Every structure is written in structure tokens, then in C-alpha cells.
């Protein structure tokens, strides 16, 4: 229940098909980054200090990889398969840094299903506004039962 309201569960494995696709687009804003860093007590200068990052290969502050992973987790929980889902395994490669204020599109596709153990594999790829892949990988999800 969220604030006294029972939440509808996401789709069960019987309602899901290999090949289904889903997309989420997020803009990396300072307020979300600062909130995330505050909650995790992370003061890595790579994430927040322009002066420091200007002297690195990144040139500008970058978005923490775990925050990008959080967007993936949120999309699974909200949309595919939805509320009641749980990620049990993830293998993600971060191929290019994401900077503050960039817009990133996350593309999800169901690539495998194991109905006997109630698990689906979802391939995820994220693309920045220059059409460069910034992350890709696979997650194994248990849909709601």
C-alpha cells in the first residue's frame, strides 16, 4: 500500500512475451543528482566539482553509474513488468560517461523467459543525445506472482 491505497501489480510472466520493448527518457538534472548524492553520502569530486573534473579525462562532472542503474530499476518497478517485480541479477557495462544535463534514453527488450522459475531476461541499452551508447547489459527479473 502506498499512503493507504493498494497498488495494482505489474504483469505476470504469462502476460509477457519475448521481443516486447519499452523506452524511458530521462534528463540528468542537478536537483536529482544532488538529492541522490546526499542520500548516499557520496561526495566524489568526479560527480560534483567542475574545477576538479576539468582536469580529468571527463572534463565535466559525470552522473554516478549507480544512479543510472537506479533509473533501470525504477523502470522495471513501474512499467516492465511493473509493481511487484524484483531484479535478481544484473550485468551492465558503462561504455561512456553521462554528464549533467544530458538526456538519456533507456531501451528495454525482453530477450528470454524461463516460466518454470518465473524469470525474464531484459536487455537494456541507454543512448545519449548524440546517439552514443552509454550503457548496455542484461538484467534478470522476477515478475510479480
N, C-alpha and C positions, 0 to 999 in steps of 0.2 A: 504494500500500500504506500502511496505517496500522498502525504497530507490527508489521510482518511479516505482516499479513493483507491479502489482496487484497479491495478493496471492490467490491461489486456496483454496476454503473452504473444510472443512472436510466432512464426510459423514452425510447425513440427517437421521432422525430416520427410514425412510422407508428402508434404506440400511443396517440397523444394526439388529443383531439377538441376542436373549438371548443365552448364552453359549459361545459367542466369547471370546477369550483370547488374551492377549498381555503381553509382558515381556520387561522390561528395566533393564539394569545393569549399576550401577554407582560405581566408586571408589571415596571414600571420601578423596580428596586431600587438602593439606593445602592452596593452592592458591585460590581455590573456597571458602573454609571456611573463609579465611581472607577477601576476597572480599565481601562475604555476610555479615560478621560481621561489616565491615567498612561501607557498605551501610545502615545497620540498626542501626549503632552506638551502638552496643551491646558489652560490654566489660566484660561479665560474666566470671569470672575466671574458671568456670567449662568447658568452651569451648576452652580456650587457655593456661592456666597456668599448666604446668606439675607438678611444685612443690606443688601447691595447690591441684590438683586432686589426687596426690599420697597419700594424707591424707584423701581422701574420699572413699566411697564405690565403686566409679567408677575407681579408680587407675590411669586412664589416661584421657586426655581431650576427651569430647564427642561432637558429632555433634548435633547442636540445632534441636529440633523437627520441628520447622518451616521450616528449610532447607530441611528436608525430605519431608515435605508437599509440598514444592516448586517443588521437583522432580516429585511428583504426578501430580501437576497442569501442569507442563511442558509437561508431557507425554500425558495428556488429550488434551492439546492445540496442540501438534504436531501430535499425532498419533491416539488416540481413544477417541472421534470420529474425532478430528483434529481441524484445524483452524476454528474459529467461534464458538467453544464450550464454555460453561460457567459453572463452578461448582457453584451450588446454595446451597448445603448443604453438610457437611462432618461430619462424626463421626469416629474418628481414635483413636485407643489405641496404645500407645507406650510401648511395652511389655518388651523391653530390650534395653539398650543404645547402640548406634553405636559409635565406636571410630574412630579417624582419621586414614586414610589409609585403612580402611576396605572396602571390596567390598560388595555391597548390590544389590540384585536382587528384583525388584518390579514386582509382578504378578497381573495382572488385569483380571477380568472376569465380563462380563455383566450378571447380575442376574435378572434384571427386566426391563420392559419397560412400559411406560404409554404414548401411542401415542397421546391420546387426549389432553394431556398437554405438549407434546414434552419433555419428561424427561426419562432418563435411570438411573438405579442404577448400579454402578460398585463396585464390591467388590475388595479391594486391600489388598495385603499381601506382606510384604517385608521380605526377608530372608538373613541373613548374610552368610559369607563364612563357618561358622560352621554348616549351615543348621538350625540355630535357627531363629524363627520368631521374628522380631524386631518391627514390627507394623502390625496391621490389622484393617480394618474398611470398611465403605461403604461411597461412595460419590454419590450424585445425580447431574447429568449433563444434561444441555440443549444442545443438538446437534445444529449445525447451521440450520437456517431455510431458 
